[in-house]
Amino acid sequence: MQLHHALRLAPDELSVVTLVGAGGKTSALFRLAEEAVGGGRRVVTTTTTHIFAAQAEQAPARLEVTPDRPDAVDWAALEAQLARHGHCLIWSQPGVRSAGAGGGSTNPTLTGSKRQGLPPLVVDALAARAGDLGISLIAIEGDGSRRRPVKAPASHEPVIPDCTTHLVPVAGLDGLGLPLDEPYMHRPERVRALLQEEDVSTRLTPRMLGRLLVEPYGGGERGEERGEREPRSGARPAGARLVPLLNKAESAPRLAAARLIAQQLVRQSQAALIGTVGTGSRTAVRERWGATTAVVLAAGKSRRMGEPKQLLRWQGEPLVTRAARIALESGASETVVITGAVGEQVEAALAPLREMGRGRLRVVHNPAWQDGQAGSVRAAVEALPAACEAVLFLPVDQPRLPAGLLRRLWQAWRGGSDLGAVTVDGAIRGAPGLFDRRFFGQLRQVQGDGGGGRLLRRYAAEVSAIEAPVEWVADVDTPEDWRAAVDRG
C-alpha cells in the first residue's frame, strides 16, 4: 500500500507529517511527496534541522528563505513553483539575505553539503496559509541520524512543529542485532539510557527497538513509570497521531522481526507500519498493524425462529458462545458481543468464555435493539476503544463460519484493504464484513436491518472480496433452517 494511504491522509484536508528517527526518514519524506503529487495534490517538503544538498535535489523545485525576516516565505514564488511542479522543498540559510521578494530565491544552486531547515514558527505560518495555496500536505524531517539505522533523541532535537498532525518515528530493521554502541547507533549513550542498559556489548533486540520507536514521544510504557530520570525531548503536539514506521523489511527475517515488534506495540494500543520505503518497490508499506475488534451481533429477538437462536446449541455449545470463540480465534485484539432482547441469558452463556478470554471478551448491551441490526452496529462502534484501527462484524447465526475465513479478512486489512467481505458466487454478502476506521463515521449513521452491508455494496470497488462456499455463511433464521443445518452436521 502507499504511505499516504497507510497514514490515512485525507485528500481534502491539510496533513502535516513530521518524520523523526533514523533508517529511512528522507526516503519516506520524498516517497510521501511523490505519492501526493501523483494523486494531484500540492505538497511542500522541508526540515526543521538540516538537509544534505544531494538529498534536496530529489525535489523538482526549491525555495530558499531567510527566516529572520517577518515575510520569511515569498508566497508568490511558492505559488508559482507549486503550480508548475506540485512539489516544492523549502529551506533556509540563517544569517544570509537571499535575493527576491519576501527574502527568498527559487531553485538556488546547491553548493556545499548541507542546507538549514525552517524554524517551527515558519512551518506553522506555512500551515496557516496552506488553504490559500492549495497545499494538502506538508512533510517535514524533524531530526538527523548521521545515516545510522537507529537513534535516540537529544535535548535539542527532534524539532516538531505544533501544527503536526502525524508524527512518524522511523527505524531501520537493519539495526537489529547490532551492539548498542558506535558506529552502529546514533547517540548510543542516550539509547542505552532510554533502555536502561549499561552493557555496550548488548545487542539491539526487537523489544528494545519497539521501545525506542515510541517511548520518547509518549507512546508505550512511559519513562516515568520505570523511574527513569533521563530528560525527554521532541514532545508530540496535542492531537498529533503517532504512527511508527519499521523500515527496510525487504527480507523474510526482517519482516518476521517487524511483526514481533508490531505485535508488541499493538498490545500497548499503538499502531505501527512495516515498510520498504526507498527500495524502489511499488509497495511503500507492506503491512499495517493496530488494535482491532471483532463484533458479534447477538441482540435480536429471533422472531422467525420462535426462540432465542443465540442460545441454540451447535455441537454442544450455544451459537453465541461459538461465534464469540471464533471471533477470539480470528486474531482480533478483542471481541465484543452486542446483546439485546435476551441479554441476561446471553451474558450467562458467555460467562465461561469470558473467564478464559483474559479480558479480550466484552459484552455490550444495546438498549435500542428493536431498531434492528443497524442499531447494534451503531452501539458497537460507540463502544470501540479509541485506539481501534478496524472492526469486523459477524452474525451470531452462521454456525459453519470458520475462524480461518475471519483471519483472511484481517490479513487483507493489514495488507491495505479498508473494506473486506465474503462473496458467494461473486455476490458480496453483508456479513461477515470488515471496516477500517476511516468508515467509522459512516457506520455510526447506518439505518435499518442492512447494517454495514449497504456500505460494502456502495463501495464495492474498494472491497477485498474472499470467495467462500455458501454453507460457510448460511444464516439460520427459521426452524427449517436450523433443522437443515443440524441434519447436514
TIVEX-294132 format. One record per residue (C-alpha): residue number from 1; x, y, z. Coordinates in Angstrom, 2 decimals. Example, Ala and Ser with C-alpha at 12.3 -4.5 7.8 and 13.67 -1.06 7.14 Angstrom:
<rs>
1,12.30,-4.50,7.80
2,13.67,-1.06,7.14
</rs>
This chain:
<rs>
1,0.00,0.00,0.00
2,1.06,3.60,-0.43
3,2.39,5.53,2.53
4,-0.29,8.21,2.39
5,-2.97,5.50,2.46
6,-1.39,3.76,5.45
7,-1.24,7.10,7.30
8,-4.87,7.88,6.32
9,-4.05,11.31,4.91
10,-7.35,12.85,3.81
11,-7.02,14.44,0.33
12,-9.36,17.32,1.21
13,-7.67,18.26,4.50
14,-4.22,19.58,5.37
15,-1.89,16.94,6.78
16,1.39,17.91,8.41
17,3.61,14.83,8.69
18,6.80,15.10,10.77
19,9.25,12.22,10.37
20,11.80,11.58,13.11
21,14.29,8.86,13.98
22,16.57,7.01,11.59
23,16.67,4.34,8.93
24,14.84,5.99,6.04
25,13.29,9.32,7.04
26,14.43,11.18,3.93
27,13.33,8.35,1.65
28,9.93,8.35,3.35
29,9.72,12.13,3.03
30,10.20,12.13,-0.73
31,8.13,8.96,-1.23
32,5.24,10.69,0.50
33,5.69,13.78,-1.67
34,5.81,11.68,-4.84
35,2.60,9.90,-3.91
36,0.87,13.20,-3.17
37,1.86,14.80,-6.47
38,0.86,11.62,-8.31
39,-2.59,11.99,-6.78
40,-2.91,15.58,-7.98
41,-2.13,17.15,-4.62
42,0.18,20.02,-3.77
43,2.93,19.30,-1.27
44,5.69,21.21,0.50
45,8.68,19.39,1.98
46,11.12,20.86,4.47
47,13.17,20.11,7.56
48,13.43,21.71,10.97
49,17.10,20.74,11.26
50,19.12,20.40,8.05
51,19.14,18.54,4.76
52,22.02,17.43,2.55
53,22.26,19.17,-0.81
54,22.27,15.84,-2.63
55,19.02,14.90,-0.92
56,17.43,18.24,-1.77
57,18.00,17.54,-5.45
58,15.21,14.97,-5.27
59,12.70,17.83,-5.13
60,11.66,19.26,-8.52
61,11.59,22.79,-7.11
62,13.34,24.51,-4.23
63,12.72,27.77,-2.43
64,15.28,29.38,-0.15
65,14.04,31.72,2.59
66,15.57,33.96,5.20
67,13.78,33.08,8.44
68,14.83,36.17,10.41
69,12.57,38.36,8.26
70,8.89,38.86,9.05
71,8.00,37.89,5.47
72,10.17,34.79,5.53
73,8.37,32.98,2.71
74,7.83,34.50,-0.72
75,4.26,33.31,-1.11
76,4.02,34.33,-4.76
77,7.18,32.42,-5.62
78,5.93,29.36,-3.73
79,2.60,29.51,-5.56
80,4.41,29.63,-8.90
81,6.55,26.60,-8.09
82,3.58,24.59,-6.83
83,1.53,25.47,-9.89
84,4.35,24.22,-12.12
85,5.63,21.19,-10.19
86,3.13,20.37,-7.43
87,6.04,19.91,-5.01
88,8.45,22.45,-3.59
89,11.19,21.99,-0.99
90,11.80,24.95,1.33
91,14.94,25.54,3.35
92,16.80,28.49,4.86
93,20.29,29.79,5.40
94,20.34,31.72,8.68
95,22.17,35.00,8.50
96,22.19,35.11,4.70
97,19.96,37.56,2.91
98,18.60,35.97,-0.24
99,17.58,37.93,-3.29
100,13.97,38.16,-4.40
101,10.71,39.33,-2.98
102,9.95,38.09,0.51
103,13.62,37.35,1.19
104,13.79,34.18,-0.89
105,15.20,32.80,-4.10
106,13.84,29.95,-6.20
107,15.86,26.91,-7.28
108,19.20,28.26,-5.97
109,22.42,26.43,-6.85
110,23.11,23.56,-4.47
111,26.64,24.24,-3.28
112,28.06,22.85,-0.05
113,26.94,19.71,1.77
114,24.03,20.89,3.94
115,21.17,23.35,3.99
116,19.41,24.58,7.11
117,15.76,23.92,7.72
118,12.91,26.13,8.87
119,12.14,27.25,12.41
120,8.88,25.70,13.70
121,7.16,29.09,13.68
122,7.74,29.42,9.94
123,6.32,25.93,9.41
124,3.28,26.89,11.48
125,2.86,30.02,9.34
126,3.11,27.88,6.21
127,0.37,25.59,7.56
128,-1.82,28.62,8.26
129,-1.50,29.71,4.60
130,-1.85,26.21,3.15
131,-5.51,26.61,2.24
132,-4.83,29.74,0.19
133,-2.08,27.93,-1.72
134,-4.00,24.68,-2.24
135,-1.44,22.71,-0.18
136,-2.82,19.47,1.26
137,0.45,18.03,2.60
138,3.46,19.43,4.43
139,6.10,16.75,5.02
140,8.91,17.54,7.47
141,12.13,15.86,8.51
142,12.44,16.65,12.20
143,15.97,15.47,13.08
144,19.18,13.92,11.79
145,20.65,10.45,12.28
146,24.10,10.51,10.64
147,22.90,7.71,8.37
148,22.63,5.25,11.26
149,19.71,2.79,11.30
150,18.72,3.59,14.90
151,18.98,6.61,17.18
152,17.69,8.24,20.34
153,16.57,11.88,20.59
154,18.66,14.60,22.23
155,17.78,17.67,24.24
156,17.80,19.86,21.10
157,16.02,17.52,18.70
158,13.76,16.40,17.21
159,12.14,19.72,16.45
160,8.43,19.09,15.94
161,6.17,21.97,14.82
162,2.94,22.49,16.76
163,0.91,22.11,13.55
164,1.99,18.45,13.17
165,-0.96,16.12,12.58
166,1.04,12.89,12.12
167,4.27,12.10,13.97
168,6.13,9.22,12.30
169,9.15,7.79,14.17
170,11.24,5.72,11.73
171,13.73,2.94,12.49
172,15.73,0.67,10.20
173,15.30,-3.04,10.82
174,18.93,-3.48,9.76
175,19.83,-2.18,13.23
176,18.53,-5.34,14.91
177,21.30,-7.49,16.36
178,23.85,-4.68,16.35
179,25.71,-3.56,19.52
180,24.39,-0.55,21.41
181,27.50,1.43,20.57
182,29.28,3.39,17.86
183,29.35,3.18,14.92
184,26.06,1.32,14.86
185,23.83,3.68,16.85
186,23.43,7.45,16.70
187,23.88,8.74,20.27
188,24.43,5.26,21.76
189,24.73,6.65,25.27
190,21.20,8.04,25.04
191,19.97,4.81,23.50
192,21.34,2.91,26.49
193,19.93,5.45,28.95
194,16.46,5.17,27.46
195,16.64,1.38,27.56
196,18.36,1.41,30.99
197,21.09,-0.73,29.51
198,24.73,-0.24,30.62
199,26.43,-3.10,28.78
200,27.61,-1.72,25.41
201,28.07,-5.25,24.10
202,24.34,-5.87,24.41
203,22.72,-6.14,21.01
204,19.54,-4.45,19.89
205,16.52,-6.74,20.24
206,13.05,-6.34,18.70
207,11.63,-5.37,22.09
208,14.28,-2.66,22.50
209,13.58,-1.26,19.05
210,9.87,-1.08,19.78
211,10.57,0.95,22.91
212,12.96,3.30,21.11
213,10.31,3.98,18.48
214,7.51,5.13,20.75
215,8.57,5.92,24.30
216,10.32,9.24,23.59
217,7.10,10.51,22.01
218,4.60,9.49,24.67
219,3.73,6.01,23.38
220,4.13,2.63,25.06
221,5.49,2.29,28.56
222,6.40,5.75,29.85
223,9.85,6.50,31.25
224,8.49,7.97,34.47
225,6.65,4.70,35.13
226,10.02,2.95,35.10
227,11.53,5.51,37.45
228,13.63,6.94,34.64
229,15.06,10.42,35.12
230,16.54,10.96,31.67
231,15.02,14.17,30.20
232,12.79,13.78,27.21
233,12.72,15.88,24.03
234,10.58,16.05,20.92
235,7.23,16.21,22.64
236,4.32,15.11,20.48
237,1.92,18.02,19.83
238,-1.58,17.65,21.20
239,-3.79,15.83,18.74
240,-0.92,14.51,16.60
241,-1.26,10.84,15.69
242,1.77,8.66,16.47
243,2.47,6.14,13.68
244,5.85,4.34,13.95
245,7.40,3.04,10.72
246,9.55,-0.09,10.84
247,11.52,0.31,7.61
248,13.72,-1.96,5.47
249,11.54,-5.07,5.78
250,12.80,-6.45,2.47
251,13.80,-9.92,3.71
252,11.78,-12.64,5.40
253,13.80,-12.48,8.67
254,13.36,-8.71,8.91
255,9.65,-8.99,8.15
256,9.30,-11.61,10.89
257,11.12,-9.37,13.37
258,8.99,-6.39,12.35
259,5.84,-8.38,13.02
260,7.08,-9.22,16.51
261,7.67,-5.53,17.18
262,4.31,-4.55,15.70
263,2.52,-7.11,17.87
264,4.36,-5.74,20.91
265,3.14,-2.25,20.07
266,-0.41,-3.40,19.40
267,-0.55,-4.84,22.92
268,0.16,-1.28,24.06
269,-2.70,0.02,21.83
270,-0.15,1.54,19.47
271,-0.49,1.29,15.68
272,2.58,0.61,13.52
273,3.60,0.30,9.86
274,6.04,-2.16,8.29
275,7.63,-0.67,5.20
276,10.12,-0.94,2.37
277,10.43,2.78,1.73
278,13.32,3.78,-0.50
279,13.90,0.45,-2.23
280,12.16,1.36,-5.47
281,9.40,-1.05,-4.52
282,5.88,-0.25,-5.67
283,4.76,-1.10,-2.14
284,5.95,1.52,0.33
285,4.15,-0.18,3.23
286,3.96,-3.96,3.36
287,1.69,-4.21,6.38
288,-0.14,-2.05,8.90
289,-0.81,-3.17,12.44
290,-3.07,-1.83,15.14
291,-5.68,-2.67,17.73
292,-8.67,-4.42,16.15
293,-12.10,-5.51,17.34
294,-14.34,-8.37,16.23
295,-18.03,-7.73,16.97
296,-20.64,-10.48,17.32
297,-24.14,-9.15,16.62
298,-26.40,-11.05,19.04
299,-29.12,-8.57,20.04
300,-32.14,-9.76,18.03
301,-35.34,-11.39,19.28
302,-35.29,-14.24,16.70
303,-38.96,-13.76,15.84
304,-38.89,-16.12,12.84
305,-37.08,-18.80,14.84
306,-39.64,-18.67,17.67
307,-36.94,-18.98,20.33
308,-33.61,-17.19,21.01
309,-31.28,-18.56,18.36
310,-28.32,-17.13,20.31
311,-28.87,-19.96,22.79
312,-29.43,-22.82,20.32
313,-26.73,-25.45,20.78
314,-24.44,-26.32,17.90
315,-22.13,-29.26,18.54
316,-22.56,-28.84,22.27
317,-22.23,-25.07,22.68
318,-24.64,-22.12,22.31
319,-24.43,-20.32,18.98
320,-23.41,-17.10,20.72
321,-20.57,-18.86,22.52
322,-19.37,-20.42,19.27
323,-19.49,-17.08,17.43
324,-17.57,-15.35,20.23
325,-15.00,-18.15,20.29
326,-14.22,-17.99,16.56
327,-14.08,-14.19,16.85
328,-11.43,-14.59,19.55
329,-9.61,-17.11,17.36
330,-9.63,-14.72,14.39
331,-6.66,-12.77,15.71
332,-8.54,-9.61,16.69
333,-7.20,-7.74,19.69
334,-10.57,-8.06,21.40
335,-14.08,-9.37,20.83
336,-17.29,-7.52,21.69
337,-20.68,-9.24,21.84
338,-23.68,-6.94,21.39
339,-26.69,-8.17,23.36
340,-30.30,-7.04,23.39
341,-33.54,-8.99,23.64
342,-32.21,-11.82,25.82
343,-29.20,-10.04,27.21
344,-29.07,-11.74,30.61
345,-29.28,-15.26,29.17
346,-26.65,-14.48,26.54
347,-24.32,-13.00,29.11
348,-24.73,-16.08,31.29
349,-23.93,-18.34,28.33
350,-20.76,-16.35,27.67
351,-19.52,-16.37,31.27
352,-17.13,-19.36,30.94
353,-15.64,-17.98,27.71
354,-15.20,-14.53,29.23
355,-13.23,-16.10,32.04
356,-10.98,-17.87,29.55
357,-10.66,-14.75,27.36
358,-8.47,-12.93,29.89
359,-10.05,-9.56,29.23
360,-10.29,-9.96,25.47
361,-14.07,-10.56,25.51
362,-16.53,-7.81,26.39
363,-20.32,-7.74,26.43
364,-22.13,-4.54,25.44
365,-25.89,-4.26,25.87
366,-27.81,-2.36,23.20
367,-30.97,-0.94,24.82
368,-32.22,0.10,21.35
369,-32.00,-3.44,19.95
370,-35.50,-3.13,18.47
371,-34.10,-0.62,15.94
372,-32.69,-3.56,14.01
373,-29.18,-4.60,13.12
374,-28.13,-1.03,12.37
375,-28.79,-0.08,15.99
376,-26.42,-2.80,17.14
377,-23.79,-1.67,14.64
378,-24.04,1.87,15.98
379,-23.81,0.64,19.58
380,-20.73,-1.42,18.70
381,-18.93,1.50,17.05
382,-19.63,3.72,20.03
383,-18.13,1.03,22.30
384,-14.90,0.65,20.30
385,-11.68,1.66,22.09
386,-10.17,4.94,20.95
387,-7.14,3.05,19.61
388,-9.19,0.65,17.46
389,-7.96,0.69,13.85
390,-10.51,-1.64,12.25
391,-13.66,-3.58,13.13
392,-15.07,-6.86,11.84
393,-18.77,-7.67,12.24
394,-20.08,-11.22,12.25
395,-23.57,-12.53,12.96
396,-24.44,-14.93,15.71
397,-26.31,-17.31,13.40
398,-23.71,-18.67,10.96
399,-22.76,-21.95,12.70
400,-20.34,-23.09,9.99
401,-18.39,-19.85,9.75
402,-14.68,-20.79,10.21
403,-12.18,-18.69,12.12
404,-9.75,-19.09,9.21
405,-12.05,-17.04,6.98
406,-12.03,-14.22,9.50
407,-8.23,-14.41,9.70
408,-8.07,-13.92,5.94
409,-10.16,-10.76,6.27
410,-7.80,-9.40,8.91
411,-4.84,-10.28,6.68
412,-6.43,-8.31,3.83
413,-6.80,-5.29,6.13
414,-3.15,-5.49,7.22
415,-2.21,-5.52,3.55
416,-4.09,-2.28,2.87
417,-7.75,-3.14,2.24
418,-10.06,-0.71,4.02
419,-13.10,-2.93,3.38
420,-13.36,-6.71,3.42
421,-16.24,-9.04,2.73
422,-17.15,-12.58,1.77
423,-18.59,-13.31,-1.67
424,-20.66,-16.29,-2.73
425,-20.71,-16.88,-6.49
426,-19.29,-13.39,-6.90
427,-22.00,-11.62,-4.88
428,-21.00,-9.64,-1.79
429,-22.52,-10.84,1.46
430,-23.22,-8.30,4.19
431,-21.66,-10.38,6.97
432,-19.03,-11.01,7.98
433,-17.75,-7.60,6.96
434,-14.61,-5.65,7.84
435,-14.26,-1.86,8.01
436,-11.20,0.32,8.50
437,-11.57,3.18,10.96
438,-12.00,5.68,8.14
439,-15.51,4.24,7.79
440,-16.40,4.50,11.49
441,-18.22,7.79,10.94
442,-20.46,6.26,8.29
443,-21.09,3.18,10.42
444,-22.43,5.46,13.15
445,-25.13,6.60,10.72
446,-26.38,3.28,9.30
447,-30.12,2.62,9.49
448,-32.44,-0.38,9.21
449,-31.67,-4.09,9.11
450,-28.93,-3.84,6.48
451,-26.21,-2.89,8.97
452,-22.87,-2.36,7.28
453,-23.85,-4.41,4.22
454,-25.05,-1.31,2.39
455,-21.68,0.33,2.86
456,-19.95,-2.74,1.44
457,-22.15,-2.62,-1.65
458,-21.84,1.15,-2.02
459,-18.03,0.93,-2.02
460,-17.87,-2.43,-3.80
461,-14.89,-1.31,-5.90
462,-12.82,-0.94,-2.71
463,-13.85,-4.23,-1.11
464,-11.30,-7.00,-0.73
465,-13.54,-9.96,-1.56
466,-12.91,-13.51,-0.36
467,-14.90,-16.20,-2.13
468,-16.39,-18.84,0.16
469,-18.83,-21.78,-0.03
470,-22.40,-20.75,0.65
471,-22.69,-23.11,3.65
472,-19.95,-21.21,5.49
473,-22.03,-18.03,5.60
474,-25.54,-19.54,5.62
475,-27.78,-17.94,8.28
476,-30.24,-19.92,10.37
477,-33.35,-17.74,10.67
478,-36.19,-20.26,10.88
479,-36.79,-23.68,12.47
480,-36.50,-25.17,8.97
481,-33.06,-23.56,8.52
482,-31.96,-24.94,11.87
483,-33.18,-28.47,11.21
484,-31.48,-28.49,7.80
485,-28.23,-27.23,9.35
486,-28.32,-29.87,12.09
487,-29.09,-32.63,9.55
488,-26.06,-31.61,7.47
489,-23.92,-31.58,10.60
</rs>
